Each structure stands twice: as C-alpha cells, then as structure tokens.
C-alpha cells in the first residue's frame, strides 16, 4: 500500500490539514510557517504508518518542507 504514496499525495494531505490548496504549497516552503503544528504532524505520521511507511515525528519535525519529507519517505516505500 505504501507504493501509493507520492510527493503529490503528500502535498495534498498536508494541504488538506492546513485548509489550503495543494498548488499553494511549494516543495521548499517551511510548513511550520504555514501553520503546521505537532498535532498535525503526528496525524500525518499515523496516516503514513498505516500505509506501511516507517516514519517518526522527529523525521518530519526536524525538516518541515515537502522536499525534505519526500527525501525521508521515498526510500522507505515499497
């Protein structure tokens, strides 16, 4: 199931949590500046764990951009 996760899917899930249009979020913007908080990050971690991606809160909180998240997530797929 993890192979269904793409950078665009990640962008869409983050945008949904922030009540933003996915096209507004660029790969290199700091998502904390967009209002992403620890509760929302944990929501994403749990969603992705259910999809089989072994990721931690720290993996995401340390580097809160879509580009950096994808660098962490992509190798864990499949």
Buried (B, 14 or more C-beta within 10 A) or exposed (E): EBEEBEBEEBBBBBBEBBEBEBEEBEEEBEBEEBEBEEEBBEBBBEBBEEBBBEBEEEBBBEBBBBEBBBEBBBEBBE
